[in-house]
Amino acid sequence: MINVTAILETRANVRAARQAGKKIGFVPTMGALHDGHMALVREAKRRCDFVAASIFVNPTQFGPNEDFARYPRTFDADQWKLEAEGVDLLFAPSVEEMYPAGATTFINVDGIGDRLDGRSRPGHFRGVATVVAKLFHIMDPDIAFFGQKDAAQLAVIKRMVRDLMLPVEIAVVPIVREKDGLAMSSRNTYLSPEERRQATVLSRALRKVEKSYLNGEQDSAHLISVARKVFSEEPSVKVDYVEVIEADTLEAVPSAKNGTLVAVAAFIGKTRLIDNLLLNA
């Protein structure tokens, strides 16, 4: 695996792979890698000839009171995992490499970027869209791989790609879960044993909504109440949102159908976790 920190060197390596006729796959990450990330890598390896990954904890997507300073950083272990999976190139730039002194250009995906996590974390998706656009510009991938767990991020990136006519396919990989249903997340490492137990309420609420939908319930307000009733079983968990929405726009819908997204977010202690499912009968 080639390890690079500089943009120009990264571009040179990707350009050489493309000139050799290889299809370029790209997996952007913030590190602290788990099996969910590895699922992205494996899908990229399946579909592409040259797979690049990035590790960059992007400061512009964290708010002033969020966890940028304590976000888990496990670079040596991450590097080993990527190499073991056969990744061809790892790009791990510094903040200064990605944001030159005096940088003032950012990307806003209006409307959609203000929903769900964008509403809860003002400015978050401006940082996400900006850094992903930069990474696409550096990597020039044929296909970029993202996880379904970050459904709101996925919708923002898809809209940005469409609106800016970026020549990259966005591939979506299903959520990878622990045996008890908890969606894998780098932030799960923050949880105490008791908080870890409480955190399963997110997936339990989603499964209850899914069961209700499969039994014929389509009214969004009722499905939301079903989820909130499950959350009430864990009174120390603070619900951020429960939404029944259109997956591509993140707009609320009055009734659910196949393909409708149910998205939840909650604070388990000081840790904010997200989860979702796509309804499908």
Residue pairs with C-beta under 8 A, 6 or more apart in sequence:
1 79
1 82
1 83
1 87
1 88
1 89
1 90
2 13
2 88
2 89
2 90
3 79
3 89
3 90
3 92
4 10
4 13
4 89
4 90
4 91
4 92
5 91
5 92
5 93
5 94
5 97
6 93
6 97
7 93
7 97
7 138
10 52
10 89
10 91
10 138
10 139
11 138
11 140
13 89
14 24
14 50
14 52
14 89
14 139
14 140
14 141
15 140
17 24
17 49
17 50
17 88
18 24
18 50
18 140
21 49
22 48
22 49
22 50
23 47
23 48
23 49
23 50
23 142
23 143
24 48
24 49
24 50
24 52
24 139
24 140
24 141
24 142
24 143
25 44
25 45
25 47
25 48
25 50
25 51
25 52
25 141
25 142
25 143
25 144
25 145
26 44
26 51
26 52
26 53
26 54
26 135
26 136
26 139
26 141
26 143
26 144
26 145
26 168
27 37
27 40
27 41
27 44
27 51
27 52
27 53
27 54
27 87
27 144
27 145
28 53
28 54
28 56
28 132
28 135
28 144
28 146
29 37
29 40
29 53
29 54
29 55
29 56
29 78
30 55
30 56
30 57
30 58
30 71
30 186
31 55
31 56
31 57
31 72
31 73
31 74
31 75
31 78
31 186
32 71
32 72
32 73
32 74
32 78
32 186
32 189
33 74
33 77
33 78
33 81
33 82
33 186
34 176
34 184
34 185
34 186
34 188
35 176
35 184
36 147
36 149
36 175
36 176
36 183
36 184
36 185
37 81
37 147
38 81
38 85
39 147
39 173
39 174
39 176
40 145
40 146
40 147
40 173
41 51
41 53
41 82
41 85
41 87
41 145
42 85
43 145
43 171
43 173
44 51
44 143
44 145
44 171
45 51
45 85
45 86
47 143
47 171
48 142
48 143
50 88
50 89
51 86
51 87
51 88
51 89
52 87
52 88
52 89
52 90
52 91
52 139
52 141
53 82
53 87
53 89
53 90
53 91
54 90
54 91
54 92
54 93
54 135
54 139
55 75
55 78
55 90
55 91
55 92
56 91
56 92
56 93
56 98
56 131
56 135
57 68
57 71
57 73
58 98
58 127
58 128
58 131
59 68
59 95
59 99
59 127
60 99
60 106
60 123
60 126
60 127
60 130
60 131
61 123
61 124
61 125
61 126
61 127
61 128
61 131
62 68
62 71
62 124
62 127
63 121
63 122
63 123
63 124
66 121
67 187
67 190
71 186
72 186
72 187
72 189
75 92
79 90
82 90
83 90
91 135
91 138
91 139
98 131
98 134
105 130
106 126
106 127
106 129
106 130
107 126
107 129
107 130
107 133
107 160
108 126
108 129
109 125
109 129
109 156
109 159
109 160
109 163
112 118
112 155
112 156
112 159
112 249
112 250
113 125
113 126
113 129
113 156
114 125
115 152
115 245
115 250
115 251
116 151
116 152
116 241
116 243
116 245
116 250
116 263
116 265
117 124
117 125
117 152
117 153
117 265
117 274
118 124
118 125
118 152
118 156
119 241
120 240
120 241
120 265
120 272
125 152
125 153
125 156
128 153
128 156
128 157
129 156
129 157
129 160
132 157
132 160
133 160
133 164
133 166
136 144
136 161
136 166
136 168
141 168
142 168
142 169
143 168
143 169
143 170
143 171
144 168
144 169
144 170
144 171
145 171
145 173
146 153
146 154
146 157
146 170
146 171
146 172
146 173
147 154
147 172
147 173
147 174
147 175
147 176
148 154
148 172
148 173
148 174
148 175
148 276
148 278
149 175
149 176
149 183
149 184
149 185
149 274
149 275
149 276
150 274
151 247
151 261
151 263
151 274
151 276
152 250
152 263
152 274
154 170
154 172
155 247
155 248
155 249
155 250
157 170
158 170
158 248
159 248
160 166
161 168
161 170
175 183
175 184
175 275
175 276
175 277
176 183
176 184
177 183
177 184
177 203
178 184
180 200
180 203
181 200
181 203
181 204
181 207
182 188
182 196
182 199
182 200
182 202
182 203
183 202
183 203
183 273
183 274
183 275
185 273
185 274
187 271
187 272
187 273
188 196
188 199
188 273
190 269
190 270
190 271
191 199
191 268
191 269
191 271
192 269
195 268
195 269
195 271
198 234
198 236
198 237
198 268
199 268
199 271
199 273
201 230
201 231
201 233
201 234
201 237
201 266
202 264
202 266
202 273
202 274
202 275
203 275
204 230
205 226
205 227
205 228
205 230
205 231
205 242
205 264
206 227
206 262
206 264
206 275
206 276
206 277
208 226
208 227
208 229
208 230
209 223
209 226
209 227
209 262
209 277
209 279
210 262
210 277
210 279
212 222
212 223
212 226
213 223
213 256
213 279
213 281
214 281
217 223
217 226
218 255
218 256
218 257
219 254
219 255
219 256
220 244
220 252
220 253
220 254
220 255
220 256
221 254
223 244
223 256
223 262
224 242
224 243
224 244
227 242
227 262
227 264
228 239
228 242
231 237
231 239
231 242
231 264
231 266
236 269
237 266
237 267
237 268
238 266
238 267
239 264
239 265
239 266
240 265
240 266
240 267
240 272
241 263
241 264
241 265
242 262
242 263
242 264
243 250
243 252
243 261
243 262
243 263
243 264
244 252
244 253
244 256
244 260
244 261
244 262
245 251
245 252
245 253
245 260
245 261
245 262
245 263
246 253
246 260
246 261
247 259
247 260
247 261
247 278
250 261
253 260
256 262
256 279
257 279
258 279
258 280
258 281
259 278
259 279
259 280
260 278
260 279
261 276
261 277
261 278
261 279
262 276
262 277
262 278
262 279
263 274
263 275
263 276
264 274
264 275
264 276
265 272
265 273
265 274
265 275
266 272
266 273
267 273
